[in-house]
Amino acid sequence: MKKYFIQNTPFIVPTTDGKLIEEHHGLATTNNAQISIAHMIAPPKWSEPYQTPEFDEYTYIIRGKKQFIIDDEIVILETGQSIKIEKNTRVQYSNPFDEECEYIAICQPAFDFTKVHREV
């Protein structure tokens, strides 16, 4: 029995906003409720509604910039920077810039649509 698993077929999350989401580990791919790891590319001028998730979220910027509004404070991360946002924190993610942003997102416990609590 192998003690490792190489993910070659991440789950491509269907989106309507032009954002690429490839979940490598998590509920949708490996049925892992403890952690999710996703590769993402946010197009220029992309944004999501505010949310207050029930999980910690770590983001590492591979390329470009990403804007976070965390409890009304604007934080901009650039290539090579990372952030941890504590669960139950109101946050909005966006890329208001003119270039796409490539990043890795890790959620603990795993990302779950029923626990993200996006505002309408």
N, C-alpha and C positions, 0 to 999 in steps of 0.2 A: 504494500500500500504506500503510495507516494505521500509525502508530508508537505507537498506544495501544489499549487494550482496556477497555471499560467493562463491568463485571460486573453484570448485571441478574438473573441466575438462580443465586444461590449454591446449593451442594449442602447440603441439610439432612441432617445425619448422624443416622441412626436411633439413638435412645437408649431406655433402659428406666427411667431415673431422673428423668425430668421436665426434664432440662436441654436447652435449645435450643442447637444448634450449627449455625451457618451458615458453611460454608467458602466464602470469596469467591475465594481464590487458593490453590493447593496441588495436591497429587497428585490428589485426587478431582474437582477442578473444571477446572483448567487444565493438568493434568499437569506441574506445576512442582515439581521435586524440591528446588529451592534454598530456597524460602520458602513458608510457608503463613500466611494471614491469615484469622482467623475471628472472627465476632461471636457472643457467647455470652450466655445468660441462665441463671444457676444459681438454682434455686428455693430458698426457705428450707429449712434443715436438710439440704441436699444435701452429699454428700461422695463422693470417689473413693478407691480404694485407693492406697496408696503406690506410687510409680513411680520409676524411674531412667532417664530418657530419654537417647537418644543425640543430642539436639539442644538448642540454647539455646532458652529460652522467655521471651518478653517478654509482660507483661500490663499493660494499662492499664484502670483502673476508671472506667467511665462513670457508674455509679450504684450505690449500696449499698456493701457491704463484702465482702471475701473473705479467708479465712484460708489461710495457707500454713504447713505444718510442713516446715522445711528443715533436714535433719540434726538433728532433735530440737529446733530452735528455732522457736517460734511467732511468725509475722509476720502482722500484720493490715493490709491495705491498705484505704483508704477512697477515696471519689470524688475523682478528679483525681490520684491517685497511680499510679505505675507501678513495675515491678520487672523485673529480668533475672535469670533463674536459669540458671546455667551447665549445660551438658550433663554427663551422668554424675553428677548430684547427686540424692540421694534426697529426694523431695518428696511431700507429700500436699496436694491442693487440696480446699477445702471452703467451704461457706457455712453455718456453724452458727447464723446470725442469723435474725431473724424477718421479714426483707424479702428480696426477690430481689436478686441482684447481676448487673448488666449490665457486660460488659467485652469488650475486644478482646484476642485472643491471637495472637501472631506467633511462629512457630517457624522456626528456621534451623539446619540445613536443614529442609525441610518436615516437618510432622507425618506420622508413619508408624506404623501400629499395630504393625508388626513391630519397631520400634525404641523403643517407649515403655516396655517392660518393667514392666508393672503386676504388683504382687504379688497373690497369690490370698488 
